[in-house]
Amino acid sequence: MDVEVRRRDLPGLGRQFEIECDDGSRLAVVVLNNGARHLYTFDPGAESASGVIKLEEAYARTLGAVLAGVYYEPIGDNEEAPAVLGEVAIDWLTIRAQSHPATVGELVAPDHPTASLVAVTRGKKTVMKPAPEEKLEVGDQVLVTGHRSDIDAIRAKVTGTD
């Protein structure tokens, strides 16, 4: 499902991004030139905002990561659905196959033109930007990004269905 994002320059302030939600409400994000973000909610049909949240840049980036699924992989029907931002998909995948690729580089080649492995989590340890020779084990979670087809191909490798 493609969601339309309306963009508007705010001269001297930054840029506004707005989406309409399924229920007719709207969400607007104003990215200020200083890095802060303001999130505005609009009730269906309303011209003025019903609420606002102001976030400094670090908090905004953390919220963005939460919304993109970086901190939590839902369990259920939605396991096969990566977060999609434009043409970029982001997903946490769990190594399940006993015959999985042995290293990060075998799972996603370092010179892959449209996919990257961003992090590996094993228990409480997370390796950010892992080296190609980083070993993988059953149960590891990997954060991957790329085109949706890249994510599907990587998912097949980690589940043993390729």
N, C-alpha and C positions, 0 to 999 in steps of 0.2 A: 504494500500500500504506500503510495507516494503522498506525502503531506506537503501542501504548498506553504512556503515560507515567504511572507511579504517583507521586503527590506526597504528601509527608508533612511537616508542620510540625515543626520541632525547636525547641521553646520556649527562648528565650535564645540559641540558636545560629544558626538560619537555616531553611533548607528543603532537603529531600532529594528528588531526582528519580531514578527508577529505570526502566530498560527491560530487557526480556528479549530477548536476541539469538536469531537463527535456530538456533544450536547448543545452546540451553538455558542458556548462560551469561548473566550479568546484568551491567549496568553501572549504577553509582549515582554521581550527582553531588550533593555536598553544597555548597550555596551558603551561605557563612557571612555573618553580618550585616556583617562588616568588608570584604566583597567578595572574599575569598579563596575558592577552590574546591578541594574534594578529590574526586578521581575514584577510585572503588573498582571493582575487577573481582571477579566471583564465578564460580568454576567451576560447571558444571552441577550442580545439586542441593546445592551447598555453602551453608552458613549464614554462614560467616565469609569475609571478603574474602581473595582470593589476592594482591592487590596494591593499592597506593595511590599516587597521585601528588598532590602538593600544589602548587597554582598560585596565585600572587598574581593580583589582578584583571586587570592588563594582559596577563599571559601567558594567562589563561583566555579573555579576549576574542579574543586573537590565534589561539589554538587553535580557538575557535568559528568564526572567519572561515575558517580553513583547512578545517575540517570542512564548512562550508557552501559551499565551492567558490569563495571570493572570490579566492584566489591562483592557482588552477589550474583550467583548463577541460579535463577529460579528452577525449581523442580516441577516437572509436570509437562503438559502438552507443548510448552513453549521452548523445550530444550533444543529443538532443531532451528530456532529462529534467532539469528544473531541480531544485535543492535545495528541498525543501518542508518548512517548519516550521509545523505546524498548517495554517492556510489561506494562509500567506504563502509565495510561491515566490521564489527568488533565483537569478539566472543571469547568467553572462557570455555575451554574444553578440558575434559578429564581423560587422562590416558587410561584406557580400559583394556586394550588388547594385550595379551601376553606376548604377541609377536610385534609389538610396537616398534617404531624407529628408535634406535639406541641413543641418538643424540639430537640436539636442537637442529643442527645442520642437516641431518637426515630427514627431519620432519618438514622444515622450511629452509630451503637453500639460502645462504646469506645473500646471494645475488639474484634472488627471485624478483622478477620485475614488478609484481603487484601484491605481494604478501610479506608480512613480517611477523616474527614471534617476538612479542614485547616483554613477556615475563614468564617465569616458571615459579609456581608455589608448591612447596612440599611441606606439609604440616604447617608449622608457624614460620618457616623460612621462605622468603621470596627473593628470587634473583631477577633483578631488573636488567633488561638488555643482555640476556645470557649469550655467552660465546657459543659459536657453532659446535664446539666439542663438549658443551655441558651435557652430562648424562641425563636421560629421562627414565623414570620408573613408573610402573603401574600405580595409579592413584595421584600422580602429579597433575596439577592443573596448569594449563598453558593459556596465556592471553595472546590471541592472534588477531591480526587485522589484515584486511585486503578486500578484494571484490567478493561478493557473496559466493561465487563459484569457487574461489580460493578457500573460503571457510569450509564449504561442503567437501572439498577434496582433502583438506587437513582433517576434518571430522572423520572421514572414512579411514584415514590412516590410524588415528588414535583409538578407533573403535574396532578396527580389524575388518571393516566391510569394504575395503578398496579392491 
